[in-house]
Each structure stands twice: as structure tokens, then as C-alpha cells.
Amino acid sequence: MTKRELNKKLKSKTLEIRNGLYLKDGVVQVLRAREKKFWHSKDCTEVDIRIYAKIESTLGGYETLDYYGPRAVRKFLRREDSKVKSTISSWVKLWGFTSNVKVNSIELVSRKWQLLNL
């Protein structure tokens, strides 16, 4: 299978994020995955994703991603305890990429049906 066919197959599926720390109802779509090889460090898989989720606010309620600033949300989603990287890592490992994942770009979606209908 070529890389183009593989990325089409990755893009056609959506992943559900199990409830993590401060995160619930997460749905992720991997748009593109590519291997990066380095001579001086560990190889990694760079991914572009599209995501919908609800994040816990300081008042205890859950708000959608557009409630917060985009920079703060992207920083939060790249953290290990948000379970986004581990979900993506297990998915791309099934398709033959390395499990060391680096999230390159994050596209935020404000409604769940927008992600499922694309």
C-alpha cells in the first residue's frame, strides 16, 4: 500500500478518545501521518489532526474547544495527560508507523457532526 492510499484510509476513520483528565466526548480524525527520520535522535511520526472535544472549565462544567483561545487549547491537547497523543499513537501503530508521535497541526472543530460528516 502506498503512502497516499494509507493516508486516505487513515483520514476515512474517526477515533474516540476515552475520557481523560479534564477531557470528555473527544473525537479525533487523523488527516495525515508521515515518518520523520533523524540521525541524531529517535524517529517519530508527525501527524495532522482534526478534533472535537469538551474540556472541563475551572467552574466544573464542560465547554467545547471554541470556548477557550486556540493557542491555549492546542497546548493542552499536546500534553500527555489529555490522552490525544496516546490514542493517535495506538492508531498509527496499527498502520505500520512508529508509535513515537508528534502532533504537527491541530484543526479545531466546534461541532461533532461537522467532524463526522466531512
Secondary structure, 3 states (H helix, E strand, C coil): CCHHHHHHHHHCCCEEECCECCEEEEEEEEEEEEEECCCCCCCEEEEEEEEEEEEECCCCCEEEHHHCCHHHHHHHHCCHHHCHHHHHHHHHHHCCCCCCEEEEEEEECCCHHHHHCC
